[in-house]
Amino acid sequence: MHRIQYPLSVLYRFILAFGFGYLCSYLLSLLLTDLFYPYFAKAESIYLAAFSALVFYIIFVIFSFCAQSLKKLSIMIISLSSMLFLLSKLVG
């Protein structure tokens, strides 16, 4: 059983880290672009939002592989992605 469970948990962590990380960084980029647009020029707000989302993505992936519990990691990632989705819908 352990021979099957460990590779599946690694695959699940990989999907959480890179799949949901991409989704969260996309939503963060949309949110930050909408927030920066009134204060900066359009190109500067897009560049700053994209760079911030890239830094967020790198930290997100590193954190995903450092977390011990898959259950807590799943709850945190799903709550973060739903929060970013709701904020992007409210702001945008």
N, C-alpha and C positions, 0 to 999 in steps of 0.2 A: 504494500500500500504506500509506503514511504517513497518507493521508486517512482510512483506516478504523481504523488502529491507535491513533492518538491519542485519538479519541473513546471507543473501547472501554477504553483504559487509564484515562481520566477516569471513566467509568462504573464500572469495577472499583474504583477508589479511593473513589468515592462510596459504593458498596455496602459496602466494607470499613469505611469510616469510620462511616457511620451505622447500618448493619445490625449489624455485629459490635460496634460501640460500644454499641448498645442492649442486645445480648445480654450483653456483659461487664458493663455497669452493672447489669443485672438480677441477674446472678449475684453481683456484688459486694454488692448490696443484700441479697440473701438471706443471704450469708455474714456480713456485718456485723450484720444483725439477730440472727442466731443467736449471734454473739460478744458483742454488747452486752446481750443479754437478761438474763444473770445479774447484771449490775452496775448496770443502770438499770431504771427502770420500763418497761413494755411500750411505751407511747406515745413515751417519750423515745428508746428504742432504735430504734424504727421511724423516727422523725423524723431522728435522727442518721445512720442508715444511708441514708435516702433523700437527705439533703443531701450526704453524702459521695459517694454514687453519682452525683449530678448534677454535682458538681465533677469527678469522675473522667471522666464522659462528655464534658464540655467540653474537658478536657485531652486526652482520647483523640482527639477529632475534630480538634483543632488539630494534634496530633502527626501524625495520619494524613495531613494535607495538607502537612506540612512535610518528611516523609521523602522522600528522593530515589528509592530503589530500591523498586519494587513487590514484588520477590521477597523482600527482607529484611523489608519491611512485612508481607507475607502470612505469613511464618514467625513473626514476632513476635506478630502478632494471633492466629493460630491456636494458638500455644503458650500465650499468655496466657488465651485463652478456655478451652482445655482444662484449664489449671491451676486457674482459678477454678471450673470445673465439678467437677473432682475434689475441690477443697477444700470446696465447698458440699455435696457428697455425704458427705464424711468428717465434717464438723462437724455438718451437719443431720440 
